[in-house]
Amino acid sequence: MKEKIVVVDDDAMSLKTVRRVFDRAGMEGRYFCSGDEFSTCLEAEYVPDLFLLDVHMPDVNGLDLLRRLRTVPA
């Protein structure tokens, strides 16, 4: 079974690099370039093994996303 990850980062180059590393490692990932875009994932039935959240984003920072995540039962 593949490990599932979610990465949220507003820096396109960082997101591309992280995606390449995880893809080569054979991990299943979902990648988002903003906190608002990531919010759609919270409502889906996708439960990852790992979240990587950028702390410094203009719309919603990683700490705010973490607080949201803690309210999701899954």
Buried (B, 14 or more C-beta within 10 A) or exposed (E): EEEBBBBBBBEEEBBEEBBEEBEEEEBBBBBBBBBEBBBEBBEEEEEBEEBBBBEEBEEBBBEBBEEBBEEEEE
